[in-house]
């Protein structure tokens, strides 16, 4: 039995070195294999949500070489939003249909520990029905380092303040050698995993990311995926929304305005192979997200044929990927998202943050009817 067949039957029986050989398969074989896992679960559905990204500040005490968002000599336009400004933006977006607020930012040394929880409490007080996704593992580690609180304490305080789930940012590549070169001083891979594992054991859901296409090797990507697989909770608990990773998000490194000086992105084939391999290795994580803000709409739609089942959302305003060159600054209109998914031959499904289906679009070009 070859490596692909063995991986499809039981990933745990295949070594990391063998799994790296999945990249040697032709792209159509990998796509077919990934689809054999995707289609029985989701058919032709492609998920998206209506969400708003809010980044409270770009002033950061850490210096990551791949980052174009944080204020630096590459980005001299430092800013801080007040709690009132953030709440105002959140209310405005919720009134315009956003079901989720995605609140992440830089590791701002000017904020007190209490500032974060005052912010989240104020958001939930103003819009209690919104799903608040906030503070990834790197930000929790920053609170731990700056204020001396345990991970458990910080996560308990987040939950009490109304944070519903955690985003997956800050994972980058778990390998310590790569992290030393691209984000030295930031949360370690081991501690990122520890933070999310604690959150999951609290019965909470999160996402997981992987930043790829920079100085990492294929082996580093495989290692990253296997570490995520290893800490994922029991599949039945995850499906019941009782703690675990909702989705894996492969984030394509953006080449502009940062300090890594990498001139070209990986080929489309390399990107699609990575997504397909992620679907095969991470069979215990329900969803693979082709994040359109990182990949672009067209490639994200193609990725739905290679194991992905989600596009992320409308976003409304995107600052992190676009600062590094992605064409995502203004988000995408909901009906445009629906039209793009339908035109690619899929069924558009609006979801909430925990992948409960909100609206399925029955498409009959050129109009769309929600049911």
C-alpha contacts under 8 A as a table, 3 or more apart, distances in Angstrom:
res1	aa1	res2	aa2	distance
1	X	5	X	6.21
1	X	6	X	6.40
2	X	5	X	5.50
2	X	6	X	6.24
3	X	6	X	5.13
3	X	7	X	6.02
3	X	14	X	7.40
3	X	18	X	6.65
3	X	19	X	7.09
3	X	21	X	7.60
3	X	22	X	7.17
4	X	7	X	5.05
4	X	8	X	6.15
4	X	22	X	6.53
5	X	8	X	5.17
5	X	9	X	6.20
6	X	9	X	5.04
6	X	10	X	5.94
6	X	11	X	6.92
6	X	13	X	7.38
6	X	14	X	6.91
7	X	10	X	5.20
7	X	11	X	4.33
7	X	12	X	7.71
7	X	13	X	7.41
7	X	14	X	6.26
7	X	19	X	7.58
7	X	280	X	7.00
7	X	281	X	7.32
8	X	11	X	6.46
8	X	33	X	7.71
8	X	280	X	6.45
10	X	13	X	5.66
10	X	14	X	7.42
11	X	14	X	5.51
11	X	280	X	7.71
11	X	281	X	6.12
12	X	15	X	7.62
14	X	18	X	6.26
14	X	19	X	6.54
15	X	18	X	5.17
15	X	19	X	6.20
16	X	19	X	5.00
16	X	20	X	6.29
16	X	219	X	7.51
16	X	222	X	6.50
16	X	223	X	6.76
16	X	226	X	7.90
17	X	20	X	5.24
17	X	21	X	6.96
17	X	219	X	7.28
18	X	21	X	5.30
18	X	22	X	7.42
19	X	22	X	5.47
19	X	222	X	7.05
20	X	23	X	6.08
20	X	218	X	6.53
20	X	219	X	5.98
20	X	222	X	6.44
21	X	24	X	5.32
21	X	25	X	7.53
22	X	25	X	5.62
22	X	30	X	7.78
22	X	277	X	7.09
23	X	26	X	7.76
23	X	273	X	6.54
23	X	274	X	7.80
23	X	277	X	7.86
25	X	29	X	6.52
25	X	30	X	6.50
26	X	29	X	5.55
26	X	30	X	6.52
27	X	30	X	5.19
27	X	31	X	6.03
27	X	269	X	6.71
27	X	272	X	7.63
27	X	273	X	6.25
28	X	31	X	4.96
28	X	32	X	6.07
29	X	32	X	5.17
29	X	33	X	6.21
30	X	33	X	5.05
30	X	34	X	6.11
30	X	273	X	6.72
30	X	276	X	6.13
30	X	277	X	7.32
30	X	306	X	7.39
31	X	34	X	5.16
31	X	35	X	6.03
31	X	273	X	7.56
31	X	276	X	5.99
31	X	305	X	6.47
31	X	306	X	4.42
31	X	307	X	6.90
32	X	35	X	5.09
32	X	36	X	6.18
32	X	306	X	7.22
33	X	36	X	5.11
33	X	37	X	6.96
33	X	276	X	7.79
33	X	280	X	7.69
34	X	37	X	5.41
34	X	38	X	6.33
34	X	276	X	5.20
34	X	277	X	7.23
34	X	279	X	5.81
34	X	280	X	5.99
34	X	306	X	5.64
34	X	307	X	4.59
35	X	38	X	4.75
35	X	39	X	5.61
35	X	305	X	6.44
35	X	306	X	6.00
35	X	307	X	5.16
36	X	39	X	5.86
36	X	40	X	6.98
37	X	40	X	6.31
37	X	41	X	7.25
37	X	279	X	7.44
37	X	280	X	7.43
37	X	283	X	7.85
37	X	307	X	7.23
38	X	41	X	5.63
38	X	42	X	6.14
38	X	43	X	7.17
38	X	279	X	7.80
38	X	307	X	5.54
38	X	308	X	7.38
38	X	309	X	7.26
39	X	42	X	5.21
39	X	43	X	4.26
39	X	44	X	6.86
40	X	43	X	5.93
42	X	45	X	5.55
42	X	46	X	7.93
42	X	309	X	7.45
44	X	345	X	7.85
44	X	346	X	5.05
44	X	347	X	5.64
45	X	309	X	6.99
45	X	346	X	5.88
45	X	347	X	4.62
45	X	348	X	6.04
45	X	349	X	6.33
46	X	304	X	7.36
46	X	309	X	5.08
46	X	310	X	5.38
46	X	311	X	7.22
46	X	341	X	7.08
46	X	346	X	6.33
46	X	347	X	5.94
46	X	348	X	5.26
46	X	349	X	5.90
47	X	309	X	6.25
47	X	310	X	4.51
47	X	311	X	6.27
47	X	312	X	7.41
47	X	348	X	6.25
47	X	349	X	4.84
47	X	350	X	5.78
47	X	351	X	6.19
48	X	310	X	5.92
48	X	311	X	5.43
48	X	312	X	5.11
48	X	313	X	4.83
48	X	314	X	7.65
48	X	348	X	7.59
48	X	349	X	6.39
48	X	350	X	5.10
48	X	351	X	5.87
49	X	99	X	7.44
49	X	100	X	7.86
49	X	312	X	6.28
49	X	313	X	4.41
49	X	314	X	6.62
49	X	350	X	5.28
49	X	351	X	5.13
49	X	352	X	5.94
49	X	353	X	7.10
50	X	97	X	6.87
50	X	98	X	4.81
50	X	99	X	5.74
50	X	100	X	6.73
50	X	313	X	5.34
50	X	314	X	5.18
50	X	315	X	6.90
50	X	334	X	7.12
50	X	350	X	7.52
50	X	352	X	7.95
51	X	98	X	4.76
51	X	99	X	5.78
51	X	100	X	4.61
51	X	101	X	5.84
51	X	102	X	7.08
51	X	313	X	5.84
51	X	314	X	5.76
51	X	315	X	4.99
51	X	316	X	7.03
52	X	90	X	7.61
52	X	93	X	6.61
52	X	98	X	6.37
52	X	100	X	6.38
52	X	101	X	5.08
52	X	102	X	6.02
52	X	314	X	7.26
52	X	315	X	4.55
52	X	316	X	5.36
52	X	317	X	6.64
53	X	101	X	6.08
53	X	102	X	4.70
53	X	103	X	6.04
53	X	104	X	7.84
53	X	315	X	5.54
53	X	316	X	6.91
53	X	317	X	6.01
53	X	318	X	6.22
54	X	86	X	7.34
54	X	90	X	7.94
54	X	101	X	7.12
54	X	102	X	6.12
54	X	103	X	4.93
54	X	104	X	6.70
54	X	105	X	7.94
54	X	317	X	7.52
54	X	318	X	7.97
55	X	58	X	7.45
55	X	103	X	5.83
55	X	104	X	5.26
55	X	105	X	4.70
55	X	106	X	7.85
55	X	319	X	7.45
56	X	80	X	6.03
56	X	81	X	5.16
56	X	82	X	7.65
56	X	86	X	6.99
56	X	103	X	7.38
56	X	104	X	7.06
56	X	105	X	5.62
56	X	106	X	7.85
57	X	78	X	7.67
57	X	79	X	5.57
57	X	80	X	4.44
57	X	81	X	6.17
57	X	105	X	5.62
57	X	106	X	5.90
57	X	108	X	7.01
58	X	69	X	6.36
58	X	70	X	4.52
58	X	71	X	5.56
58	X	78	X	6.01
58	X	79	X	6.02
58	X	80	X	7.02
58	X	105	X	6.36
58	X	106	X	5.04
58	X	107	X	7.96
58	X	108	X	7.43
59	X	70	X	5.83
59	X	71	X	5.39
59	X	78	X	6.04
59	X	79	X	6.78
59	X	80	X	7.39
59	X	106	X	5.81
59	X	107	X	6.83
59	X	108	X	5.19
59	X	109	X	7.71
60	X	63	X	7.28
60	X	70	X	5.96
60	X	71	X	6.88
60	X	106	X	4.82
60	X	107	X	4.51
60	X	108	X	4.80
60	X	109	X	6.87
61	X	106	X	7.82
61	X	107	X	5.62
61	X	108	X	6.14
61	X	109	X	6.04
62	X	107	X	6.78
62	X	183	X	7.87
62	X	185	X	6.75
62	X	186	X	6.48
63	X	67	X	7.90
63	X	183	X	6.59
63	X	184	X	7.58
63	X	185	X	7.94
64	X	67	X	5.51
64	X	182	X	5.73
64	X	183	X	4.26
64	X	184	X	7.04
64	X	186	X	7.88
65	X	181	X	7.88
65	X	182	X	5.05
65	X	183	X	6.24
65	X	258	X	6.11
65	X	259	X	4.78
65	X	260	X	5.63
66	X	182	X	6.35
66	X	183	X	7.77
66	X	253	X	7.65
66	X	258	X	5.43
66	X	259	X	6.10
66	X	260	X	5.78
67	X	70	X	6.56
67	X	257	X	7.89
67	X	258	X	5.64
67	X	259	X	7.71
67	X	324	X	7.39
68	X	74	X	7.08
68	X	75	X	6.85
68	X	256	X	7.33
68	X	257	X	5.30
68	X	258	X	5.02
68	X	320	X	7.17
68	X	323	X	5.45
68	X	324	X	5.13
69	X	75	X	7.11
69	X	319	X	7.05
69	X	320	X	5.21
69	X	321	X	7.81
69	X	323	X	5.52
69	X	324	X	7.26
70	X	75	X	6.89
70	X	78	X	7.75
70	X	106	X	6.45
71	X	74	X	7.45
71	X	75	X	5.03
71	X	76	X	5.52
71	X	77	X	6.22
71	X	78	X	5.12
72	X	75	X	4.90
72	X	76	X	5.44
73	X	76	X	5.47
74	X	257	X	5.96
74	X	258	X	6.66
75	X	78	X	7.55
75	X	257	X	7.69
81	X	85	X	6.02
81	X	86	X	6.47
82	X	85	X	5.14
82	X	86	X	6.32
83	X	86	X	5.14
83	X	87	X	6.12
83	X	118	X	7.99
83	X	119	X	5.61
83	X	122	X	7.73
84	X	87	X	5.17
84	X	88	X	6.02
85	X	88	X	5.08
85	X	89	X	6.26
86	X	89	X	5.19
86	X	90	X	6.14
87	X	90	X	4.94
87	X	91	X	6.07
87	X	119	X	7.91
87	X	122	X	6.96
87	X	123	X	5.50
87	X	126	X	7.35
88	X	91	X	5.26
88	X	92	X	6.15
89	X	92	X	5.13
89	X	93	X	6.20
90	X	93	X	5.20
90	X	94	X	6.09
90	X	101	X	6.79
90	X	123	X	7.29
91	X	94	X	5.06
91	X	95	X	6.07
91	X	126	X	7.12
91	X	127	X	6.52
92	X	95	X	5.22
92	X	96	X	6.36
93	X	96	X	4.94
93	X	97	X	6.47
93	X	98	X	5.49
94	X	97	X	5.14
94	X	98	X	4.51
94	X	99	X	6.39
94	X	100	X	7.82
94	X	127	X	7.63
94	X	130	X	7.10
95	X	98	X	7.14
98	X	101	X	7.39
98	X	130	X	7.84
99	X	130	X	5.47
99	X	131	X	6.20
99	X	352	X	6.74
99	X	353	X	7.80
100	X	130	X	5.61
100	X	131	X	4.62
100	X	132	X	5.97
100	X	133	X	7.05
100	X	352	X	7.58
100	X	353	X	6.67
101	X	130	X	6.94
101	X	131	X	6.29
101	X	132	X	5.17
101	X	133	X	6.06
101	X	134	X	7.94
102	X	132	X	6.42
102	X	133	X	4.85
102	X	134	X	5.79
102	X	167	X	7.69
103	X	132	X	7.53
103	X	133	X	6.27
103	X	134	X	4.70
103	X	135	X	6.92
104	X	134	X	5.72
104	X	135	X	5.64
104	X	136	X	7.24
106	X	139	X	7.89
107	X	139	X	6.50
107	X	142	X	6.58
108	X	111	X	5.98
109	X	112	X	7.96
111	X	115	X	6.04
111	X	116	X	7.73
112	X	115	X	5.16
112	X	116	X	7.45
113	X	116	X	6.18
113	X	117	X	7.54
113	X	143	X	6.99
113	X	147	X	6.87
114	X	117	X	5.40
114	X	118	X	6.05
115	X	118	X	5.12
115	X	119	X	6.11
116	X	119	X	5.09
116	X	120	X	6.39
117	X	120	X	5.10
117	X	121	X	5.95
117	X	157	X	7.20
117	X	158	X	6.66
117	X	161	X	5.55
118	X	121	X	5.21
118	X	122	X	6.02
118	X	161	X	7.55
119	X	122	X	5.17
119	X	123	X	6.29
120	X	123	X	5.10
120	X	124	X	6.28
120	X	158	X	7.92
120	X	161	X	5.60
120	X	162	X	6.16
120	X	163	X	6.77
121	X	124	X	5.23
121	X	125	X	6.03
121	X	161	X	4.86
121	X	162	X	6.09
122	X	125	X	5.07
122	X	126	X	6.17
123	X	126	X	5.27
123	X	127	X	6.01
123	X	128	X	7.47
124	X	127	X	5.08
124	X	128	X	4.43
124	X	129	X	7.57
124	X	130	X	7.30
124	X	132	X	7.81
124	X	161	X	7.94
124	X	162	X	6.15
125	X	128	X	5.59
127	X	130	X	5.76
131	X	163	X	7.88
131	X	164	X	6.16
131	X	165	X	7.96
131	X	353	X	6.87
132	X	162	X	7.13
132	X	163	X	5.23
132	X	164	X	5.26
132	X	165	X	6.70
133	X	163	X	6.11
133	X	164	X	5.87
133	X	165	X	4.83
133	X	166	X	5.27
133	X	167	X	6.13
134	X	163	X	6.32
134	X	164	X	7.90
134	X	165	X	6.75
134	X	166	X	5.35
134	X	167	X	6.18
135	X	138	X	7.77
135	X	139	X	5.50
135	X	140	X	6.42
135	X	166	X	6.07
135	X	167	X	6.79
136	X	139	X	5.43
136	X	140	X	6.43
136	X	166	X	5.57
136	X	167	X	5.19
136	X	168	X	5.81
136	X	169	X	5.56
136	X	170	X	6.67
137	X	140	X	5.13
137	X	141	X	6.18
137	X	166	X	7.95
137	X	168	X	7.26
137	X	169	X	7.04
137	X	170	X	6.30
137	X	171	X	7.56
137	X	187	X	7.69
137	X	192	X	5.21
137	X	193	X	7.91
137	X	195	X	5.94
137	X	196	X	6.57
138	X	141	X	5.06
138	X	142	X	6.22
138	X	169	X	7.32
138	X	170	X	5.10
138	X	171	X	7.59
138	X	186	X	6.86
138	X	187	X	5.41
138	X	192	X	6.61
139	X	142	X	4.90
139	X	143	X	6.42
140	X	143	X	5.16
140	X	144	X	6.34
140	X	151	X	6.89
140	X	154	X	6.68
140	X	155	X	7.47
140	X	195	X	7.62
141	X	144	X	4.91
141	X	145	X	6.16
141	X	151	X	7.14
141	X	187	X	5.92
141	X	191	X	7.74
141	X	192	X	7.72
141	X	195	X	7.92
142	X	145	X	5.10
142	X	146	X	5.95
142	X	186	X	7.90
142	X	187	X	7.55
143	X	146	X	5.27
143	X	147	X	5.65
143	X	148	X	7.31
143	X	149	X	6.95
143	X	154	X	7.23
144	X	147	X	5.65
144	X	148	X	5.02
144	X	149	X	4.82
144	X	150	X	5.81
144	X	151	X	6.29
144	X	154	X	7.34
145	X	148	X	5.59
145	X	149	X	7.59
149	X	153	X	6.23
149	X	154	X	6.47
150	X	153	X	5.17
150	X	154	X	6.31
151	X	154	X	5.21
151	X	155	X	6.11
151	X	195	X	6.47
152	X	155	X	5.26
152	X	156	X	6.06
152	X	198	X	7.01
153	X	156	X	5.14
153	X	157	X	6.16
154	X	157	X	5.15
154	X	158	X	6.24
155	X	158	X	4.98
155	X	159	X	6.30
155	X	199	X	6.72
156	X	159	X	5.20
156	X	160	X	6.22
157	X	160	X	5.03
157	X	161	X	6.10
158	X	161	X	5.14
158	X	162	X	6.53
158	X	163	X	5.52
159	X	162	X	5.30
159	X	163	X	5.09
159	X	164	X	6.76
160	X	163	X	7.40
163	X	166	X	7.63
164	X	204	X	7.45
164	X	205	X	7.95
165	X	204	X	6.29
165	X	205	X	5.34
165	X	206	X	5.45
166	X	205	X	6.71
166	X	206	X	4.53
166	X	207	X	6.58
167	X	206	X	5.66
167	X	207	X	5.15
167	X	208	X	7.11
168	X	171	X	6.84
168	X	206	X	6.50
168	X	207	X	4.36
168	X	208	X	4.00
168	X	209	X	5.06
168	X	249	X	7.66
169	X	172	X	7.41
169	X	208	X	6.92
169	X	209	X	5.85
170	X	187	X	7.75
170	X	192	X	7.66
170	X	209	X	7.54
171	X	174	X	6.50
171	X	189	X	6.63
171	X	192	X	6.51
171	X	208	X	7.10
171	X	209	X	5.80
171	X	210	X	5.97
171	X	211	X	7.44
172	X	179	X	7.82
172	X	209	X	6.82
172	X	210	X	4.96
172	X	211	X	4.49
172	X	212	X	7.53
173	X	178	X	6.88
173	X	179	X	6.67
173	X	189	X	7.34
173	X	210	X	5.94
173	X	211	X	6.16
173	X	212	X	7.45
173	X	216	X	7.60
173	X	220	X	7.09
173	X	221	X	7.14
173	X	224	X	6.29
174	X	178	X	7.70
174	X	179	X	6.93
174	X	188	X	7.26
174	X	189	X	4.28
174	X	190	X	7.32
174	X	220	X	7.81
174	X	223	X	7.85
174	X	224	X	5.68
175	X	178	X	5.53
175	X	179	X	6.26
175	X	189	X	6.77
175	X	220	X	6.53
175	X	223	X	7.77
175	X	224	X	7.38
176	X	179	X	4.99
176	X	180	X	6.06
176	X	188	X	7.12
176	X	189	X	6.95
177	X	180	X	5.22
177	X	181	X	6.69
178	X	181	X	5.25
178	X	182	X	6.27
178	X	215	X	7.47
178	X	216	X	6.68
179	X	182	X	5.16
179	X	183	X	5.12
179	X	184	X	5.86
179	X	188	X	7.56
180	X	183	X	5.88
180	X	184	X	4.38
180	X	185	X	7.69
181	X	184	X	6.27
182	X	260	X	7.63
183	X	186	X	5.73
187	X	191	X	6.27
187	X	192	X	6.25
188	X	191	X	5.22
188	X	192	X	6.16
189	X	192	X	5.12
189	X	193	X	6.34
190	X	193	X	5.30
190	X	194	X	6.21
191	X	194	X	4.74
191	X	195	X	6.05
192	X	195	X	5.27
192	X	196	X	6.44
193	X	196	X	5.31
193	X	197	X	6.02
193	X	228	X	7.57
193	X	231	X	7.56
194	X	197	X	5.04
194	X	198	X	6.21
195	X	198	X	5.25
195	X	199	X	6.35
196	X	199	X	4.97
196	X	200	X	6.11
196	X	206	X	7.23
197	X	200	X	5.03
197	X	201	X	6.22
197	X	231	X	6.75
197	X	232	X	7.92
197	X	244	X	7.64
198	X	201	X	5.13
198	X	202	X	6.47
199	X	202	X	5.13
199	X	203	X	6.93
199	X	204	X	5.65
199	X	205	X	7.36
199	X	206	X	7.96
199	X	243	X	7.52
200	X	203	X	5.17
200	X	204	X	4.82
200	X	205	X	5.98
200	X	206	X	7.54
200	X	233	X	7.59
200	X	242	X	7.71
200	X	243	X	4.25
200	X	244	X	4.92
200	X	245	X	7.83
201	X	204	X	7.05
201	X	243	X	6.20
201	X	244	X	7.89
202	X	243	X	6.94
203	X	241	X	7.67
203	X	242	X	4.71
203	X	243	X	4.13
203	X	244	X	7.66
204	X	241	X	7.50
204	X	242	X	6.30
204	X	243	X	4.39
204	X	244	X	6.71
205	X	241	X	6.79
205	X	242	X	7.27
205	X	243	X	4.86
205	X	244	X	5.04
205	X	245	X	5.78
205	X	246	X	6.28
205	X	354	X	7.81
206	X	243	X	7.92
206	X	244	X	6.35
206	X	245	X	4.97
206	X	246	X	5.90
206	X	247	X	7.62
207	X	245	X	5.12
207	X	246	X	5.46
207	X	247	X	5.03
207	X	248	X	6.02
207	X	249	X	7.37
208	X	228	X	7.78
208	X	245	X	6.63
208	X	247	X	6.38
208	X	248	X	4.89
208	X	249	X	6.04
209	X	248	X	5.71
209	X	249	X	4.52
209	X	250	X	5.56
209	X	251	X	6.54
210	X	221	X	7.76
210	X	224	X	7.42
210	X	248	X	7.95
210	X	249	X	6.45
210	X	250	X	4.88
210	X	251	X	5.71
211	X	250	X	6.24
211	X	251	X	4.73
211	X	252	X	5.91
211	X	253	X	5.99
212	X	216	X	6.81
212	X	221	X	7.39
212	X	250	X	7.07
212	X	251	X	6.26
212	X	252	X	5.40
212	X	253	X	5.69
213	X	216	X	6.91
213	X	252	X	6.03
213	X	253	X	5.41
213	X	265	X	6.11
213	X	266	X	5.73
214	X	253	X	6.18
214	X	260	X	7.90
214	X	262	X	6.80
214	X	265	X	7.70
216	X	220	X	5.96
216	X	221	X	7.33
217	X	220	X	5.18
217	X	221	X	6.68
218	X	221	X	5.13
218	X	222	X	6.38
219	X	222	X	5.12
219	X	223	X	6.16
220	X	223	X	5.08
220	X	224	X	6.13
221	X	224	X	5.03
221	X	225	X	6.31
222	X	225	X	5.21
222	X	226	X	6.18
223	X	226	X	5.14
223	X	227	X	6.26
224	X	227	X	5.33
224	X	228	X	6.52
225	X	228	X	5.17
225	X	229	X	6.19
225	X	278	X	6.95
225	X	281	X	6.92
225	X	282	X	6.84
226	X	229	X	4.93
226	X	230	X	6.10
226	X	281	X	7.17
226	X	282	X	7.70
227	X	230	X	5.09
227	X	231	X	6.71
228	X	231	X	5.60
228	X	232	X	6.33
228	X	282	X	7.85
229	X	232	X	5.36
229	X	281	X	7.56
229	X	282	X	5.84
229	X	284	X	6.80
229	X	285	X	7.56
232	X	235	X	7.86
232	X	244	X	5.88
232	X	245	X	6.55
232	X	284	X	7.07
232	X	285	X	7.30
233	X	237	X	6.76
233	X	238	X	6.46
233	X	243	X	6.95
233	X	244	X	5.37
233	X	245	X	7.88
234	X	237	X	5.40
234	X	238	X	6.43
235	X	238	X	5.03
235	X	239	X	6.15
235	X	284	X	6.03
235	X	285	X	7.76
236	X	239	X	5.18
236	X	240	X	6.20
237	X	240	X	5.03
237	X	241	X	6.28
237	X	242	X	5.09
237	X	243	X	6.48
237	X	244	X	7.63
238	X	241	X	5.03
238	X	242	X	5.69
238	X	243	X	5.65
238	X	244	X	5.34
238	X	245	X	7.11
238	X	246	X	7.31
239	X	242	X	7.57
239	X	286	X	7.55
241	X	244	X	7.53
241	X	354	X	7.37
245	X	248	X	7.41
245	X	285	X	6.13
245	X	286	X	7.85
246	X	285	X	6.38
246	X	286	X	6.06
246	X	287	X	6.31
246	X	354	X	6.99
246	X	355	X	7.95
247	X	285	X	6.07
247	X	286	X	6.13
247	X	287	X	4.45
247	X	288	X	5.46
247	X	289	X	6.43
248	X	285	X	6.97
248	X	287	X	6.38
248	X	288	X	4.99
248	X	289	X	6.05
249	X	288	X	6.17
249	X	289	X	4.94
249	X	290	X	6.57
249	X	291	X	6.69
250	X	275	X	7.04
250	X	289	X	7.22
250	X	290	X	6.99
250	X	291	X	7.45
251	X	291	X	6.93
251	X	294	X	6.07
251	X	295	X	7.70
252	X	271	X	7.96
252	X	294	X	5.62
252	X	295	X	6.37
253	X	265	X	7.32
253	X	294	X	7.66
254	X	265	X	7.42
254	X	294	X	7.50
254	X	321	X	6.91
254	X	324	X	5.35
254	X	325	X	6.22
254	X	326	X	6.76
255	X	258	X	7.17
255	X	261	X	7.22
255	X	262	X	5.99
255	X	263	X	6.33
255	X	264	X	6.87
255	X	265	X	7.06
255	X	324	X	6.21
255	X	325	X	6.83
256	X	323	X	7.73
256	X	324	X	4.53
256	X	325	X	5.29
257	X	323	X	7.27
257	X	324	X	5.48
257	X	325	X	7.62
258	X	261	X	6.88
258	X	324	X	7.09
262	X	265	X	7.84
266	X	270	X	5.99
266	X	271	X	6.54
267	X	270	X	5.17
267	X	271	X	6.38
268	X	271	X	5.12
268	X	272	X	6.15
268	X	299	X	7.74
269	X	272	X	5.15
269	X	273	X	5.97
270	X	273	X	5.13
270	X	274	X	6.18
271	X	274	X	5.17
271	X	275	X	6.42
272	X	275	X	5.09
272	X	276	X	6.15
272	X	303	X	6.11
272	X	306	X	6.44
273	X	276	X	5.05
273	X	277	X	6.02
273	X	306	X	7.64
274	X	277	X	5.15
274	X	278	X	6.07
275	X	278	X	5.01
275	X	279	X	6.42
275	X	288	X	7.74
275	X	290	X	7.88
275	X	303	X	7.13
275	X	306	X	6.56
275	X	307	X	6.61
275	X	308	X	6.88
276	X	279	X	5.18
276	X	280	X	6.50
276	X	306	X	4.98
276	X	307	X	5.17
276	X	308	X	7.51
277	X	280	X	5.02
277	X	281	X	6.09
278	X	281	X	5.23
278	X	282	X	5.61
278	X	288	X	7.62
278	X	307	X	7.99
279	X	282	X	5.38
279	X	283	X	6.03
279	X	288	X	6.58
279	X	307	X	5.43
279	X	308	X	7.18
280	X	283	X	5.73
282	X	285	X	5.45
283	X	286	X	7.04
285	X	288	X	7.73
287	X	308	X	7.12
287	X	309	X	6.39
287	X	310	X	7.05
288	X	307	X	6.97
288	X	308	X	4.67
288	X	309	X	5.90
288	X	310	X	6.39
289	X	308	X	5.65
289	X	309	X	6.29
289	X	310	X	4.59
289	X	311	X	5.74
289	X	312	X	6.46
290	X	295	X	7.16
290	X	300	X	5.08
290	X	301	X	7.77
290	X	303	X	6.42
290	X	304	X	7.51
290	X	308	X	5.94
290	X	309	X	7.50
290	X	310	X	5.97
290	X	311	X	5.15
290	X	312	X	7.19
291	X	294	X	5.61
291	X	295	X	6.18
291	X	296	X	7.88
291	X	300	X	6.55
291	X	310	X	7.69
291	X	311	X	5.32
291	X	312	X	5.58
292	X	295	X	4.92
292	X	296	X	4.71
292	X	297	X	4.95
292	X	299	X	7.67
292	X	300	X	5.25
292	X	311	X	5.83
292	X	312	X	6.98
293	X	296	X	5.67
293	X	297	X	7.39
293	X	318	X	7.82
293	X	321	X	6.64
293	X	322	X	7.84
293	X	326	X	6.68
293	X	327	X	7.10
293	X	328	X	5.14
293	X	331	X	7.80
294	X	321	X	6.22
294	X	326	X	6.31
294	X	328	X	7.84
295	X	298	X	7.87
295	X	299	X	5.91
295	X	300	X	5.76
296	X	299	X	5.77
296	X	300	X	6.09
296	X	326	X	7.51
296	X	327	X	7.14
296	X	328	X	7.76
297	X	300	X	5.12
297	X	301	X	6.17
298	X	301	X	5.23
298	X	302	X	6.42
299	X	302	X	4.96
299	X	303	X	6.09
300	X	303	X	5.00
300	X	304	X	6.85
300	X	311	X	6.64
301	X	304	X	5.42
301	X	305	X	7.74
301	X	311	X	7.63
301	X	340	X	7.98
301	X	341	X	6.90
301	X	344	X	6.85
302	X	305	X	5.70
302	X	306	X	7.27
302	X	344	X	8.00
303	X	306	X	4.89
303	X	307	X	6.75
303	X	308	X	5.68
304	X	307	X	5.83
304	X	308	X	4.53
304	X	309	X	5.49
304	X	310	X	7.46
305	X	308	X	6.96
314	X	331	X	5.55
314	X	332	X	4.97
314	X	333	X	6.07
314	X	334	X	6.04
314	X	337	X	7.37
315	X	318	X	6.36
315	X	330	X	7.93
315	X	331	X	5.00
315	X	332	X	6.94
316	X	330	X	5.76
316	X	331	X	4.33
316	X	332	X	6.46
316	X	333	X	7.67
317	X	328	X	7.88
317	X	329	X	5.69
317	X	330	X	4.92
317	X	331	X	5.31
318	X	321	X	6.98
318	X	322	X	6.54
318	X	328	X	6.02
318	X	329	X	4.62
318	X	330	X	6.31
318	X	331	X	6.20
319	X	322	X	5.42
319	X	323	X	5.91
319	X	329	X	6.03
320	X	323	X	5.38
320	X	324	X	7.09
321	X	324	X	5.46
321	X	325	X	6.73
321	X	326	X	5.41
321	X	328	X	7.13
321	X	329	X	7.99
322	X	325	X	5.01
322	X	326	X	4.28
322	X	327	X	5.87
322	X	328	X	5.55
322	X	329	X	5.39
323	X	326	X	7.14
326	X	329	X	7.65
328	X	331	X	5.43
328	X	332	X	7.86
332	X	336	X	6.65
332	X	337	X	6.57
333	X	336	X	5.14
333	X	337	X	6.25
334	X	337	X	5.08
334	X	338	X	6.28
335	X	338	X	4.92
335	X	339	X	6.02
336	X	339	X	4.99
336	X	340	X	6.07
337	X	340	X	5.20
337	X	341	X	6.23
338	X	341	X	5.28
338	X	342	X	6.11
338	X	348	X	5.61
338	X	361	X	7.57
339	X	342	X	5.17
339	X	343	X	5.91
340	X	343	X	5.13
340	X	344	X	6.34
341	X	344	X	5.26
341	X	345	X	6.79
341	X	346	X	5.65
341	X	347	X	6.79
341	X	348	X	5.78
342	X	345	X	5.19
342	X	346	X	5.08
342	X	347	X	5.84
342	X	348	X	6.25
342	X	363	X	6.73
343	X	346	X	7.32
347	X	360	X	7.44
347	X	361	X	6.75
347	X	362	X	7.36
347	X	363	X	7.75
348	X	360	X	6.19
348	X	361	X	5.58
349	X	357	X	6.76
349	X	358	X	7.38
349	X	359	X	5.75
349	X	360	X	4.52
349	X	361	X	6.26
350	X	357	X	6.22
350	X	358	X	5.47
350	X	359	X	5.01
350	X	360	X	6.33
351	X	354	X	7.65
351	X	355	X	5.24
351	X	356	X	5.49
351	X	357	X	4.45
351	X	358	X	4.99
351	X	359	X	6.92
352	X	355	X	5.27
352	X	356	X	5.46
352	X	357	X	6.54
352	X	358	X	6.46
353	X	356	X	7.45
357	X	360	X	7.48
359	X	370	X	6.32
359	X	371	X	6.11
360	X	370	X	6.04
360	X	371	X	5.74
361	X	368	X	6.51
361	X	369	X	5.86
361	X	370	X	4.72
361	X	371	X	6.29
362	X	368	X	6.49
362	X	369	X	5.68
362	X	370	X	6.38
362	X	371	X	7.11
363	X	366	X	7.95
363	X	367	X	6.88
363	X	368	X	5.11
363	X	369	X	6.55
364	X	367	X	5.84
364	X	368	X	6.21
364	X	369	X	7.92
365	X	368	X	7.01
